Amino acid sequence: MEKSVKGTKNVPFLIFSMESNALITLVNEKLQAILAEHPSIFLVFTKVKPTNNIKIYLDADDGLSIEKCIRINRQLYKIMEELAIFPEGDFSLEVSSPGIDEPLLLTRQYHKNIGRQVEVVWKDGTTKLGTLIAVAEADFVLETTTGKGKKAETQQIVIPFETVKSTTVQIQF
């Protein structure tokens, strides 16, 4: 007789039949139709957890309020229910902004944060703190200051996106 360890027994369960990438594509298509009504709001990324938890991260050129997130969530949730992809009640949907501690992922996010203090981490691990002053298609400009008072030196560094591991907005109090 085979002895089983508590919590290791295989139990059959329903496996969602749609591939995660196909589900993300479908969700994003439906979301884009909703976002067409809100031109300043844009999709940053979507992810789906194995528990059918769909997380959508949005941002906006002019700030993203909780009320806007709730409104978009309700619209998209209704569409997802009508599509009947999941058994009734077997999915959850979260719509939010990525959060201030999340790195910038899209050029549009960089544009929105011009004038703010950011920390840039290069792929080699080097970091630099400065003010984001300009953004182009392939790169951005960071203004840094070294030294203090009369000895302070300001320089502008052009940073190609391809060399960056992450750029994170720094909160100043």
Beta strands, then each sheet from edge to edge (+ up, - down):
strand 1: 41-49
strand 2: 53-60
strand 3: 92-96
strand 4: 117-122
strand 5: 127-135
strand 6: 139-146
strand 7: 153-160
strand 8: 164-169
sheet 1: 1+ 2- 3-
sheet 2: 7+ 6- 5+ 4- 8+
end
